Amino acid sequence: MKRLWGILGISLIILGSIFAYKAYMEEHPEASPEYLAEMAKITPVPTISVSEEGELPLVVEETEKLWQDEGVEPDAFVTQAVDIPKFEDYDYEYTYELMNKSDREVYDVIYMATILYQEDVELPTLDEQQLSKVYKCMMSDHPEIFYVSGYKFTKYTYGKKIKKLTYTAAYTYPRNERDIIWKKLDEAADEIVAGLPEDADDDYSKIKYIYETVISNTEYDKYAEDNQNIISVLLNHSSVCSGYAKTVQLLLNRLGIDNVLVSGNVSTGEGHAWNLVCSDGDWYYLDATWGDAYNELADCKQIGADSLINYDYMLVTSDEIKVTHSFDRLFKLPSCKATKDNYFIREGLMFEGYDGDRIGSIINEGYADGREYVTFKCISSEVYDEMVDELMNKQKIFDYLKDNSGNVRYSNNERMRTLTFWL
């Protein structure tokens, strides 16, 4: 009888062990012999190319690996004393300020990994869409990251379940070459900042100087090298909208002026990039690419107005920019309603009605200062129509110009209600 009870006890122990093992394997499938046999297999996923709007290219390469639990804690989030390249003395990050805790954690990890050229850094998220959004935000905050064109992420999966997500930036320059280029960029940026006029003592004056300097020293060229980053403007002086906007952002950062890169589309349907800028406490939009009027205005090319700077999009409201620009909804943007630092208001060139004496005074000042042209802006469509009728249809513009040949060179922008006359 004792022997029978002994056999029964052993059987119960064996049975219990089987059930316990089965339960453990259900909870830890990665420990199964079948899984261990598959551990070394890597399933590649084809490269996915995604274009960001606003001519901001994003190439995302995705790979996928079966999960391997090595029994060690990830070190991606361990704070270390590292030599971090300090490209800016000004560390304002517009999109970061708007983020929740989870997004900030991802931002911190990919920013550190990017500037230190770290590979396959584990992320504090398993959400690919969150990674994509945060990456775009980081690039909107940091024009000095000129050496990255996108990123690669790797999913570690078991079955359909994602166990880990890692990040590696897609570098366009190796680290040693980046540092050499940055030194040149740093010197070029310092030279521009050093040229700031002594009387530029407020945000408006500083922004105006950067706006004019970037435009005057850059030629729009969609085939320019490095045209998606600051190299194209600061070193090569030839770029497209991303280069213009990122360079303006970098230089304003150096002057301590809050701003961020904004992307979206323009009325022609093309992707575009411009800036959101804080001037003397209020937010405005600024588009330096469209300020390069030699590129934007066909009339200017025909009359040879190489030096024209278009101020239609220098510090404008949300309502004004929306006439021609539409926004990506990547992050929250303020409703810009202030007008006190708009170029035409600050320079006394906004008209609330036709005023011949004032027009004559502005044109005479233009001649005295040696300017090539003068520009007026009308406060409403009604005033614009009145100005066109008086100056052009009734030809009163000839009352103010020194050229008596009966010819006038001019350009007009009905949507922004501006008129430009060459002297």
Sine and cosine of phi, psi and omega as CSV:
sin_phi,cos_phi,sin_psi,cos_psi,sin_omega,cos_omega
0.00,0.00,-0.65,0.76,0.01,-1.00
-0.90,0.44,-0.63,0.77,-0.01,-1.00
-0.89,0.46,-0.65,0.76,0.02,-1.00
-0.88,0.47,-0.71,0.71,0.03,-1.00
-0.90,0.44,-0.57,0.82,0.02,-1.00
-0.91,0.42,-0.70,0.72,0.02,-1.00
-0.89,0.46,-0.68,0.73,0.01,-1.00
-0.88,0.48,-0.64,0.77,0.01,-1.00
-0.91,0.42,-0.68,0.73,0.02,-1.00
-0.89,0.46,-0.64,0.76,0.00,-1.00
-0.89,0.46,-0.66,0.75,0.01,-1.00
-0.91,0.42,-0.60,0.80,0.02,-1.00
-0.91,0.42,-0.69,0.72,0.01,-1.00
-0.89,0.46,-0.70,0.71,0.00,-1.00
-0.87,0.49,-0.69,0.73,0.01,-1.00
-0.89,0.46,-0.62,0.79,0.02,-1.00
-0.91,0.42,-0.64,0.77,0.02,-1.00
-0.89,0.46,-0.73,0.69,0.01,-1.00
-0.89,0.45,-0.65,0.76,0.00,-1.00
-0.90,0.43,-0.67,0.75,0.01,-1.00
-0.90,0.44,-0.68,0.73,0.01,-1.00
-0.88,0.47,-0.68,0.73,0.01,-1.00
-0.90,0.43,-0.65,0.76,0.01,-1.00
-0.89,0.46,-0.69,0.73,-0.03,-1.00
-0.92,0.40,-0.55,0.83,0.05,-1.00
-0.91,0.41,-0.58,0.81,-0.02,-1.00
-0.99,0.14,-0.47,0.88,-0.03,-1.00
-0.79,-0.61,0.95,0.30,-0.04,-1.00
-0.90,0.43,-0.39,0.92,-0.03,-1.00
-0.93,0.38,-0.22,0.97,0.00,-1.00
-1.00,-0.03,-0.06,1.00,-0.05,-1.00
-0.94,0.33,0.51,-0.86,0.04,-1.00
-0.85,0.53,-0.60,0.80,0.00,-1.00
-0.90,0.45,-0.67,0.74,-0.01,-1.00
-0.93,0.37,-0.69,0.72,-0.01,-1.00
-0.85,0.53,-0.54,0.84,0.02,-1.00
-0.94,0.34,-0.37,0.93,-0.04,-1.00
-0.99,-0.17,-0.07,1.00,-0.16,-0.99
-0.83,0.56,-0.61,0.79,-0.11,-0.99
-0.98,0.20,-0.17,0.99,-0.06,-1.00
-0.98,0.22,0.67,-0.74,0.05,-1.00
-0.84,-0.54,0.80,-0.59,0.00,-1.00
-0.98,-0.21,0.96,-0.29,-0.01,-1.00
-0.97,0.26,0.58,-0.82,0.10,-1.00
-0.93,-0.38,0.71,-0.70,-0.05,-1.00
-0.82,0.58,0.53,-0.85,0.04,-1.00
-0.87,0.50,0.70,-0.72,0.01,-1.00
-0.94,-0.34,0.85,-0.53,0.04,-1.00
-0.98,-0.21,0.83,-0.55,-0.02,-1.00
-0.82,-0.57,0.76,-0.65,0.03,-1.00
-0.99,-0.17,0.83,-0.56,0.12,-0.99
-0.95,0.30,0.51,-0.86,0.10,-1.00
-0.96,0.28,0.33,-0.94,-0.01,-1.00
0.99,0.12,0.44,0.90,0.00,-1.00
0.82,0.57,0.52,0.85,0.04,-1.00
-0.95,-0.32,1.00,-0.10,-0.15,-0.99
-0.94,0.34,0.62,-0.78,0.06,-1.00
-0.71,-0.70,0.92,-0.39,0.04,-1.00
-0.95,-0.32,0.91,-0.42,-0.04,-1.00
-0.95,-0.32,0.86,-0.51,0.05,-1.00
-0.96,-0.27,0.83,-0.55,-0.06,-1.00
-0.94,-0.34,0.73,-0.68,0.16,-0.99
-0.80,-0.60,0.29,-0.96,-0.03,-1.00
-0.65,-0.76,0.73,-0.69,0.00,-1.00
-0.77,-0.63,0.50,-0.87,0.12,-0.99
-0.94,0.35,0.60,-0.80,-0.08,-1.00
-0.92,0.40,0.72,-0.69,0.08,-1.00
-0.80,-0.60,0.93,-0.38,0.00,-1.00
-1.00,-0.03,0.96,-0.27,-0.06,-1.00
-1.00,0.00,0.02,1.00,0.06,-1.00
0.97,0.26,0.35,0.94,0.03,-1.00
-0.85,-0.52,0.49,-0.87,0.00,-1.00
-0.97,0.23,0.69,-0.73,0.05,-1.00
-0.91,0.42,0.58,-0.82,-0.05,-1.00
-0.96,-0.28,0.24,0.97,-0.08,-1.00
-0.91,0.42,-0.43,0.90,-0.12,-0.99
-0.94,-0.34,0.21,0.98,0.00,-1.00
-0.98,0.18,0.81,-0.59,0.02,-1.00
-0.95,0.31,0.81,-0.59,-0.02,-1.00
-0.80,-0.60,0.45,-0.89,0.10,-0.99
-1.00,0.09,0.98,-0.19,-0.06,-1.00
-0.83,-0.56,0.38,-0.92,0.03,-1.00
-1.00,0.06,1.00,-0.10,-0.06,-1.00
-1.00,-0.03,0.79,-0.61,0.05,-1.00
-0.86,0.51,0.81,-0.59,0.00,-1.00
-0.97,-0.24,1.00,-0.10,-0.07,-1.00
-0.99,0.10,-0.40,0.92,-0.08,-1.00
-0.73,-0.68,0.59,-0.81,0.13,-0.99
-1.00,0.07,-0.20,0.98,-0.06,-1.00
-0.94,-0.34,0.88,-0.48,-0.17,-0.98
-0.93,-0.37,0.44,0.90,0.02,-1.00
-0.94,0.35,0.76,-0.65,0.00,-1.00
-0.78,-0.62,0.98,-0.18,-0.11,-0.99
-0.84,0.53,-0.79,0.61,-0.09,-1.00
-0.94,0.35,-0.57,0.82,0.00,-1.00
-0.87,0.49,-0.62,0.79,-0.01,-1.00
-0.89,0.46,-0.42,0.91,-0.05,-1.00
-1.00,-0.01,-0.19,0.98,-0.16,-0.99
-0.98,0.19,0.42,-0.91,0.15,-0.99
-0.99,0.14,0.06,-1.00,-0.08,-1.00
-0.87,0.49,-0.67,0.74,-0.05,-1.00
-0.90,0.44,-0.71,0.70,0.01,-1.00
-0.91,0.42,-0.61,0.79,0.00,-1.00
-0.90,0.43,-0.60,0.80,0.02,-1.00
-0.89,0.45,-0.67,0.75,0.04,-1.00
-0.92,0.40,-0.70,0.71,0.01,-1.00
-0.83,0.56,-0.76,0.65,-0.04,-1.00
-0.85,0.53,-0.68,0.73,-0.05,-1.00
-0.93,0.37,-0.73,0.68,-0.07,-1.00
-0.96,0.28,-0.49,0.87,0.06,-1.00
-0.90,0.43,-0.75,0.66,0.01,-1.00
-0.88,0.47,-0.70,0.72,-0.01,-1.00
-0.89,0.46,-0.61,0.79,-0.04,-1.00
-0.92,0.39,-0.77,0.64,-0.08,-1.00
-0.96,0.29,-0.37,0.93,0.00,-1.00
-0.99,-0.15,0.06,1.00,0.01,-1.00
0.85,0.53,0.62,0.79,0.04,-1.00
-0.99,0.14,0.57,-0.82,-0.04,-1.00
-0.92,-0.40,0.54,-0.84,0.07,-1.00
0.76,0.65,0.76,0.65,0.03,-1.00
-0.99,0.15,0.79,-0.61,-0.01,-1.00
-0.93,0.36,0.68,-0.73,-0.05,-1.00
-0.99,-0.17,0.47,-0.88,0.07,-1.00
-0.99,0.11,0.58,0.81,0.04,-1.00
-0.42,-0.91,0.40,-0.92,0.12,-0.99
-0.91,-0.41,0.14,0.99,-0.10,-0.99
-0.99,-0.13,0.94,-0.35,-0.01,-1.00
-0.90,0.43,-0.59,0.81,-0.01,-1.00
-0.93,0.37,-0.59,0.81,0.06,-1.00
-0.90,0.43,-0.67,0.74,0.05,-1.00
-0.86,0.51,-0.72,0.70,-0.01,-1.00
-0.87,0.49,-0.71,0.70,-0.02,-1.00
-0.90,0.43,-0.73,0.69,-0.05,-1.00
-0.92,0.40,-0.62,0.79,0.04,-1.00
-0.87,0.50,-0.73,0.68,0.00,-1.00
-0.88,0.47,-0.63,0.78,0.04,-1.00
-0.90,0.43,-0.70,0.72,0.02,-1.00
-0.85,0.52,-0.69,0.72,0.00,-1.00
-0.93,0.36,-0.46,0.89,0.07,-1.00
-0.95,0.32,-0.45,0.90,0.00,-1.00
-1.00,0.07,-0.41,0.91,-0.22,-0.97
-0.81,-0.58,1.00,0.06,0.03,-1.00
-0.92,0.38,-0.33,0.94,-0.01,-1.00
-0.95,0.30,-0.22,0.98,0.08,-1.00
-1.00,0.09,0.98,0.22,-0.07,-1.00
-1.00,-0.01,-0.13,0.99,-0.19,-0.98
-0.97,-0.25,0.31,0.95,-0.03,-1.00
-0.75,-0.66,0.70,-0.72,0.01,-1.00
-0.91,-0.42,-0.04,1.00,-0.02,-1.00
0.25,-0.97,-0.46,-0.89,-0.02,-1.00
-0.38,-0.93,0.26,-0.97,0.10,-0.99
-0.88,-0.48,0.72,-0.69,0.13,-0.99
-0.85,-0.53,0.53,-0.85,0.00,-1.00
-0.86,-0.51,0.78,-0.63,0.06,-1.00
-0.99,-0.13,0.78,-0.62,0.13,-0.99
-0.98,-0.20,0.90,-0.44,-0.12,-0.99
-0.82,-0.57,0.45,-0.89,0.20,-0.98
-0.80,-0.60,0.94,-0.34,-0.16,-0.99
0.93,0.37,-0.80,-0.61,0.03,-1.00
-0.99,-0.13,0.04,1.00,-0.08,-1.00
-0.99,-0.12,0.80,-0.60,0.06,-1.00
-0.99,0.15,0.81,-0.59,-0.02,-1.00
-0.98,-0.21,-0.44,0.90,-0.05,-1.00
-0.36,-0.93,0.51,-0.86,0.05,-1.00
-0.77,-0.64,0.77,-0.64,0.02,-1.00
-0.85,-0.53,0.34,-0.94,-0.13,-0.99
-0.76,-0.65,0.69,-0.73,0.16,-0.99
-0.64,-0.77,0.81,-0.59,0.02,-1.00
-0.94,0.34,0.47,-0.88,0.07,-1.00
-0.99,-0.11,0.97,-0.24,-0.12,-0.99
-1.00,0.02,0.65,-0.76,0.07,-1.00
-0.99,-0.12,-0.25,0.97,0.06,-1.00
-0.68,-0.74,0.63,-0.78,0.11,-0.99
-0.92,0.39,0.30,-0.95,-0.14,-0.99
-0.87,0.50,-0.69,0.73,-0.02,-1.00
-0.91,0.42,-0.61,0.80,0.03,-1.00
-0.95,0.32,-0.59,0.81,0.07,-1.00
-0.84,0.54,-0.70,0.71,-0.05,-1.00
-0.91,0.42,-0.58,0.82,0.04,-1.00
-0.92,0.38,-0.71,0.70,0.01,-1.00
-0.90,0.43,-0.65,0.76,-0.02,-1.00
-0.87,0.49,-0.61,0.79,0.02,-1.00
-0.86,0.51,-0.66,0.75,0.04,-1.00
-0.92,0.39,-0.67,0.74,0.04,-1.00
-0.89,0.45,-0.65,0.76,0.00,-1.00
-0.88,0.48,-0.69,0.73,0.00,-1.00
-0.92,0.40,-0.65,0.76,0.00,-1.00
-0.91,0.42,-0.67,0.75,0.02,-1.00
-0.92,0.40,-0.66,0.75,0.02,-1.00
-0.88,0.48,-0.62,0.78,-0.01,-1.00
-0.90,0.43,-0.65,0.76,0.02,-1.00
-0.92,0.39,-0.71,0.70,-0.02,-1.00
-0.89,0.45,-0.60,0.80,0.00,-1.00
-0.91,0.42,-0.38,0.93,0.00,-1.00
-1.00,0.09,0.06,1.00,0.02,-1.00
-0.86,0.51,0.80,-0.60,0.00,-1.00
-0.84,0.54,0.56,-0.83,-0.03,-1.00
-0.89,0.46,-0.49,0.87,-0.03,-1.00
-1.00,0.02,0.11,0.99,0.06,-1.00
-0.99,0.14,0.98,0.18,-0.15,-0.99
-0.96,-0.27,0.16,0.99,0.07,-1.00
-0.69,-0.73,0.17,-0.98,-0.06,-1.00
-0.86,0.51,-0.68,0.73,-0.03,-1.00
-0.83,0.55,-0.74,0.68,-0.04,-1.00
-0.91,0.43,-0.61,0.79,0.01,-1.00
-0.93,0.36,-0.68,0.73,0.01,-1.00
-0.90,0.43,-0.68,0.74,0.01,-1.00
-0.88,0.47,-0.67,0.75,0.02,-1.00
-0.89,0.46,-0.72,0.70,0.00,-1.00
-0.91,0.42,-0.69,0.73,0.02,-1.00
-0.83,0.55,-0.77,0.64,-0.04,-1.00
-0.93,0.36,-0.62,0.78,-0.05,-1.00
-0.93,0.37,-0.71,0.71,0.01,-1.00
-0.88,0.47,-0.71,0.71,-0.02,-1.00
-0.91,0.42,-0.71,0.70,-0.06,-1.00
-0.91,0.41,-0.45,0.89,-0.08,-1.00
-0.96,-0.27,0.22,0.98,-0.05,-1.00
-0.74,-0.68,0.68,-0.74,0.11,-0.99
-0.95,-0.30,0.75,-0.67,0.03,-1.00
-0.95,0.30,0.82,-0.58,-0.01,-1.00
-0.46,-0.89,0.95,-0.33,-0.06,-1.00
-0.94,0.35,-0.18,0.98,0.04,-1.00
-0.98,-0.21,0.13,0.99,-0.03,-1.00
-0.91,0.42,0.55,-0.84,0.06,-1.00
-0.95,0.32,0.53,-0.85,0.03,-1.00
0.80,0.60,0.56,0.83,-0.12,-0.99
-0.96,0.27,-0.03,1.00,0.07,-1.00
-0.99,-0.11,0.10,1.00,-0.05,-1.00
-0.59,-0.80,-0.04,-1.00,-0.14,-0.99
-0.96,0.27,-0.28,0.96,0.05,-1.00
-0.85,0.53,-0.68,0.73,-0.10,-1.00
-0.87,0.50,-0.58,0.82,-0.02,-1.00
-1.00,0.01,-0.78,0.62,-0.11,-0.99
-0.95,0.33,-0.52,0.85,-0.04,-1.00
-0.94,-0.35,-0.63,0.77,-0.10,-0.99
-0.98,-0.19,-0.31,0.95,0.06,-1.00
0.86,0.52,0.56,0.83,0.02,-1.00
-0.45,-0.89,0.83,-0.56,-0.15,-0.99
-0.34,-0.94,-0.12,-0.99,0.14,-0.99
-0.82,-0.58,-0.18,-0.98,-0.18,-0.98
-0.84,0.54,-0.63,0.78,-0.01,-1.00
-0.89,0.46,-0.66,0.75,0.02,-1.00
-0.91,0.42,-0.70,0.71,0.05,-1.00
-0.85,0.53,-0.80,0.60,-0.13,-0.99
-0.91,0.41,-0.66,0.75,-0.01,-1.00
-0.93,0.36,-0.57,0.82,0.03,-1.00
-0.94,0.34,-0.68,0.74,0.10,-1.00
-0.84,0.54,-0.70,0.72,0.00,-1.00
-0.87,0.50,-0.74,0.68,-0.01,-1.00
-0.87,0.49,-0.72,0.70,-0.06,-1.00
-0.94,0.35,-0.60,0.80,0.06,-1.00
-0.93,0.38,-0.58,0.82,0.10,-0.99
-0.84,0.54,-0.68,0.73,-0.02,-1.00
-0.90,0.44,-0.45,0.89,0.00,-1.00
-1.00,-0.07,0.10,1.00,0.06,-1.00
0.97,0.25,0.44,0.90,-0.03,-1.00
-0.97,-0.26,0.85,-0.52,-0.01,-1.00
-0.88,0.48,0.74,-0.67,0.04,-1.00
-0.25,-0.97,0.20,-0.98,0.02,-1.00
-0.46,-0.89,0.44,-0.90,0.07,-1.00
-0.97,0.23,0.71,-0.70,0.03,-1.00
-0.85,-0.52,0.63,-0.77,0.02,-1.00
-0.78,-0.63,0.32,-0.95,0.00,-1.00
0.14,-0.99,-0.63,-0.77,0.01,-1.00
-0.73,-0.69,0.37,-0.93,0.10,-1.00
-0.95,-0.30,0.06,-1.00,-0.15,-0.99
-0.88,0.48,-0.37,0.93,0.04,-1.00
-0.99,0.16,-0.12,0.99,0.00,-1.00
1.00,-0.09,-0.11,0.99,-0.03,-1.00
-0.98,0.20,0.51,-0.86,0.13,-0.99
-0.92,0.39,0.50,-0.87,-0.10,-0.99
-0.43,-0.90,0.35,-0.94,0.05,-1.00
-0.69,-0.72,0.62,-0.78,0.03,-1.00
-0.48,-0.88,-0.27,-0.96,-0.10,-0.99
-0.79,-0.61,0.54,-0.84,0.24,-0.97
-0.97,-0.25,0.81,-0.59,-0.16,-0.99
-0.75,-0.66,0.64,-0.77,0.08,-1.00
-0.99,-0.17,0.90,-0.44,0.00,-1.00
-0.89,-0.46,0.89,-0.45,0.04,-1.00
0.77,0.64,0.68,0.74,0.12,-0.99
1.00,-0.08,-0.13,0.99,-0.01,-1.00
-0.84,-0.54,0.50,-0.87,-0.02,-1.00
-1.00,-0.05,0.64,-0.77,0.02,-1.00
-0.63,-0.77,0.23,-0.97,0.15,-0.99
-0.96,-0.27,0.52,-0.85,-0.04,-1.00
-0.60,-0.80,0.75,-0.66,-0.02,-1.00
-0.79,-0.61,0.99,-0.11,-0.04,-1.00
-0.95,0.32,-0.49,0.87,0.02,-1.00
-0.88,0.47,-0.72,0.70,0.03,-1.00
-0.97,0.25,-0.20,0.98,0.13,-0.99
-0.97,0.24,-0.32,0.95,0.07,-1.00
-0.99,0.15,0.99,0.14,-0.17,-0.99
-0.91,0.41,-0.41,0.91,0.02,-1.00
-0.88,0.47,-0.48,0.87,0.07,-1.00
-1.00,0.09,-0.67,0.74,-0.17,-0.98
-0.99,0.16,-0.52,0.85,-0.09,-1.00
-0.95,-0.30,0.93,-0.37,-0.03,-1.00
-0.87,0.50,-0.58,0.81,-0.01,-1.00
-0.85,0.52,-0.58,0.81,-0.05,-1.00
-0.92,0.40,-0.59,0.81,0.02,-1.00
-0.92,0.40,-0.61,0.79,-0.05,-1.00
-0.93,0.36,-0.53,0.85,-0.04,-1.00
-0.98,-0.19,0.07,1.00,0.09,-1.00
0.96,0.29,0.52,0.85,-0.01,-1.00
-1.00,0.04,0.93,0.37,-0.09,-1.00
-0.88,0.47,-0.55,0.84,-0.16,-0.99
-1.00,-0.03,0.04,1.00,-0.06,-1.00
-0.90,0.43,0.77,-0.64,0.16,-0.99
-0.94,-0.34,0.81,-0.59,-0.02,-1.00
-1.00,-0.03,0.86,-0.51,-0.04,-1.00
-0.99,-0.17,0.18,0.98,-0.04,-1.00
-0.85,0.52,-0.49,0.87,-0.07,-1.00
-0.89,-0.46,0.55,0.83,0.08,-1.00
-0.97,-0.22,0.97,-0.26,0.03,-1.00
0.89,0.46,0.95,0.32,-0.02,-1.00
-0.90,-0.44,0.22,-0.98,-0.04,-1.00
-0.99,0.15,0.15,-0.99,0.07,-1.00
-0.88,0.47,-0.67,0.74,-0.02,-1.00
-0.89,0.46,-0.62,0.78,-0.02,-1.00
-0.94,0.33,-0.70,0.72,-0.04,-1.00
-0.93,0.37,-0.50,0.86,-0.03,-1.00
-0.94,0.33,-0.22,0.98,0.05,-1.00
-0.89,0.46,-0.56,0.83,-0.07,-1.00
-0.81,-0.59,-0.22,0.98,-0.07,-1.00
-0.86,-0.51,0.61,-0.79,0.16,-0.99
-0.84,-0.55,0.54,-0.84,-0.19,-0.98
-0.98,-0.20,0.56,-0.83,0.32,-0.95
-0.94,0.35,0.51,-0.86,0.02,-1.00
-0.97,-0.24,0.70,0.71,-0.02,-1.00
-0.94,0.34,-0.64,0.77,0.03,-1.00
-0.55,-0.83,0.27,-0.96,-0.10,-1.00
-0.95,0.33,0.71,-0.71,0.04,-1.00
-0.89,-0.45,0.59,-0.81,-0.02,-1.00
-0.97,0.26,0.32,-0.95,0.14,-0.99
-1.00,0.06,0.95,-0.30,-0.08,-1.00
-1.00,0.04,0.94,-0.35,-0.06,-1.00
-0.88,-0.48,-0.27,0.96,-0.05,-1.00
-0.92,0.38,0.53,-0.85,0.00,-1.00
-0.77,-0.64,-0.12,0.99,-0.15,-0.99
-0.89,0.46,-0.46,0.89,0.01,-1.00
-0.97,-0.23,0.23,0.97,0.14,-0.99
-0.89,0.46,0.63,-0.78,-0.09,-1.00
-0.80,0.60,-0.74,0.68,-0.11,-0.99
-0.94,0.34,-0.50,0.86,0.04,-1.00
-0.97,0.25,-0.71,0.70,0.00,-1.00
-0.90,0.43,-0.54,0.84,-0.05,-1.00
-1.00,-0.05,0.06,1.00,0.03,-1.00
0.94,0.33,0.54,0.84,-0.06,-1.00
-0.91,-0.42,0.24,0.97,0.05,-1.00
-1.00,-0.07,0.79,-0.61,-0.02,-1.00
-0.94,-0.33,0.73,-0.68,0.06,-1.00
-0.98,-0.20,0.03,1.00,0.02,-1.00
0.05,-1.00,0.24,-0.97,0.00,-1.00
-0.93,0.38,0.78,-0.62,-0.02,-1.00
-0.64,-0.77,0.99,-0.11,-0.07,-1.00
-0.88,0.47,-0.68,0.73,-0.02,-1.00
-0.88,0.48,-0.66,0.75,-0.02,-1.00
-0.93,0.36,-0.64,0.77,0.05,-1.00
-0.87,0.49,-0.72,0.69,0.02,-1.00
-0.87,0.50,-0.65,0.76,-0.01,-1.00
-0.90,0.43,-0.68,0.74,-0.01,-1.00
-0.91,0.41,-0.66,0.75,0.00,-1.00
-0.92,0.39,-0.64,0.77,0.03,-1.00
-0.90,0.44,-0.63,0.78,0.07,-1.00
-0.89,0.46,-0.61,0.79,0.03,-1.00
-0.88,0.47,-0.69,0.72,0.05,-1.00
-0.89,0.46,-0.68,0.73,-0.04,-1.00
-0.90,0.43,-0.58,0.82,-0.02,-1.00
-1.00,0.06,-0.06,1.00,0.01,-1.00
0.97,0.25,0.44,0.90,-0.01,-1.00
-0.97,0.23,0.42,-0.91,0.02,-1.00
-1.00,0.04,-0.37,0.93,-0.09,-1.00
-0.35,-0.94,0.28,-0.96,0.14,-0.99
-0.75,-0.67,0.50,-0.87,-0.02,-1.00
-0.76,-0.65,0.69,-0.72,0.08,-1.00
-0.90,-0.44,0.42,-0.91,0.12,-0.99
-0.79,-0.62,0.62,-0.79,-0.01,-1.00
-0.97,-0.25,0.64,-0.77,-0.11,-0.99
-0.95,0.32,-0.34,0.94,-0.01,-1.00
-0.52,-0.85,0.21,-0.98,0.03,-1.00
-0.90,0.43,-0.57,0.82,0.00,-1.00
-0.90,0.43,-0.67,0.74,0.02,-1.00
-0.93,0.37,-0.62,0.79,0.04,-1.00
-0.87,0.49,-0.73,0.68,0.02,-1.00
-0.87,0.49,-0.62,0.78,0.02,-1.00
-0.91,0.41,-0.68,0.74,0.01,-1.00
-0.90,0.44,-0.69,0.72,0.02,-1.00
-0.88,0.47,-0.67,0.74,-0.02,-1.00
-0.90,0.43,-0.72,0.70,-0.05,-1.00
-0.95,0.32,-0.72,0.69,-0.11,-0.99
-0.99,0.16,-0.61,0.80,-0.11,-0.99
-0.98,-0.20,-0.83,0.56,-0.05,-1.00
-0.91,0.41,-0.68,0.74,0.02,-1.00
-1.00,-0.01,-0.03,1.00,0.11,-0.99
0.86,0.50,0.54,0.84,0.02,-1.00
-0.96,0.29,-0.24,0.97,0.02,-1.00
-0.86,0.52,-0.47,0.88,-0.02,-1.00
-0.95,0.30,-0.21,0.98,0.08,-1.00
-0.95,0.32,-0.32,0.95,-0.12,-0.99
-0.92,-0.39,-0.32,0.95,-0.05,-1.00
-1.00,0.01,0.54,-0.84,0.02,-1.00
-0.98,0.20,-0.39,0.92,0.00,-1.00
-0.97,0.26,0.90,-0.44,-0.02,-1.00
-0.98,-0.20,0.30,0.95,-0.06,-1.00
-0.97,0.25,-0.20,0.98,-0.03,-1.00
1.00,0.03,0.09,1.00,0.04,-1.00
-0.92,-0.38,0.58,-0.81,0.04,-1.00
-0.68,-0.73,0.69,-0.73,0.09,-1.00
-0.99,-0.16,0.81,-0.59,-0.04,-1.00
-0.47,-0.88,0.28,-0.96,0.09,-1.00
-0.63,-0.78,0.59,-0.81,-0.01,-1.00
-0.71,-0.70,0.49,-0.87,0.05,-1.00
-0.78,-0.63,0.99,-0.13,-0.08,-1.00
-0.90,0.44,-0.61,0.79,-0.03,-1.00
-0.91,0.42,-0.59,0.80,0.02,-1.00
-0.98,-0.18,0.01,1.00,0.14,-0.99
0.88,0.47,0.70,0.71,0.00,-1.00
-0.87,-0.50,0.47,-0.88,0.05,-1.00
-0.75,-0.67,0.75,-0.67,0.01,-1.00
-0.85,-0.53,0.74,-0.67,0.00,-1.00
-0.82,-0.57,0.74,-0.67,0.06,-1.00
-1.00,0.07,0.66,-0.75,-0.09,-1.00
-1.00,-0.04,0.00,0.00,0.00,0.00
